[in-house]
Amino acid sequence: MARSSAPIEIPEVDALPGYPLPHERNRLIGHRQTELKLLDAYRSERLHHAWILGGPKGIGKATLAFRFARFVIANPDRFGSSVAAAQDLSVPEGHPVSRQLTAGGHPNILHLRRPWDDKSKRFKADLPVDEVRRTVSFFGTTASAKAWRLCIVDAADDMNISSANALLKILEEPPERCLFLVLSHAPGRLLPTIRSRCRRIDLAPLSETDIAEGLRDLAGDSVPSGEDLHEIAQSADGSLRSAITLLSGDGLAIARGVKQLAETAGQLDLAKAHALADLVAARGQSDNWESFQHIAQIWLHERMRQNLGAGVHQANRLIEIWDRTNQAVRDADALNLDRKQVVLDFFLALRAHAAT
């Protein structure tokens, strides 16, 4: 039997099934002032070649980066009349650059992210040096004198030391008419040498109003009303991505379950913990797994904030739980380990903490 000649579709890292990817989105939710900062920088006399866009995951950093890239490619003359008259970074959906990006990409935009490993059938755990070295051929090809080229690093937090040093090298000797947009969920953890060669803009978490607007824009009729919408927007903690995952699958039930069990960890109900862990780890429910990570993270952050006056020991214990849970999540994803055990270990660690 002849093999099918149909192309194999390679998934996008961090894609949410049924929702557009950042390069497909023309609309930006929130971040009006940040958008205007980038527009003003683009039409200023001295434009820096590298920018760090910082902020929590899922608040729109990649969407803003592609919005800026789309605008720059569509308006290569920084001092032209169209740039001077622009009120924002929007480009009409019918513009050739918009159509190219929506269709999958543009030859003058390089998007670096964790690649798919066809052998393991999962995404690589980090952004490897070979991906960053793609910048050599990207910037080495011939382009017109007026064309800009943009490299979006998404996200820099995924780089290992080799890939970080490879990025640093090209940031130190940038090609002509190039721009780097380095996305980071925790900019303070990037190499100081990378930070020193970039201008930094931190994006604020989205407001609950923005979250609700974004959900209505992206999810339409599936968005609940009243108290459920308010709870999703509040639990999302400023992240539209997290709001979408909470809206999908059993996200709201997981949010309520994590909060209840965490608040009563001193008298942990093991039966409820097992039931919640089964729900989080259910096969084929990646949204549930992501919802657990998000809710656990914001609960720990809030508890650390509340315990600021309780002494260094208490804060360090919570930081240890945070670090161990993060590592367990990474190991479970990279090595295909039991996700249920990660959830149970989180609550058991909180129970041990409550007993001290």
Salt bridges, closest charged atoms under 4 A:
GLU12 OE1 - ARG113 NH2 2.92
ASP14 OD1 - LYS57 NZ 3.40
GLU35 OE2 - ARG67 NE 2.60
ASP40 OD1 - ARG43 NH2 3.31
ASP118 OD1 - LYS121 NZ 3.10
ASP130 OD1 - ARG133 NH1 3.89
GLU131 OE1 - ARG134 NH1 2.95
ASP154 OD2 - HIS111 NE2 2.94
ASP158 OD2 - ARG114 NE 3.53
GLU172 OE2 - ARG197 NH2 3.24
ASP202 OD1 - ARG200 NE 2.96
GLU208 OE1 - HIS230 ND1 3.28
GLU213 OE2 - ARG27 NH2 2.12
ASP217 OD2 - ARG25 NH1 2.87
ASP217 OD1 - ARG27 NH1 3.46
ASP228 OD1 - ARG256 NH2 3.06
GLU231 OE1 - ARG256 NH2 2.83
GLU263 OE1 - ARG303 NH2 3.06
ASP278 OD1 - LYS340 NZ 2.94
GLU290 OE2 - ARG241 NE 2.47
GLU302 OE2 - ARG305 NH2 2.52
ASP333 OD1 - ARG339 NH2 3.39
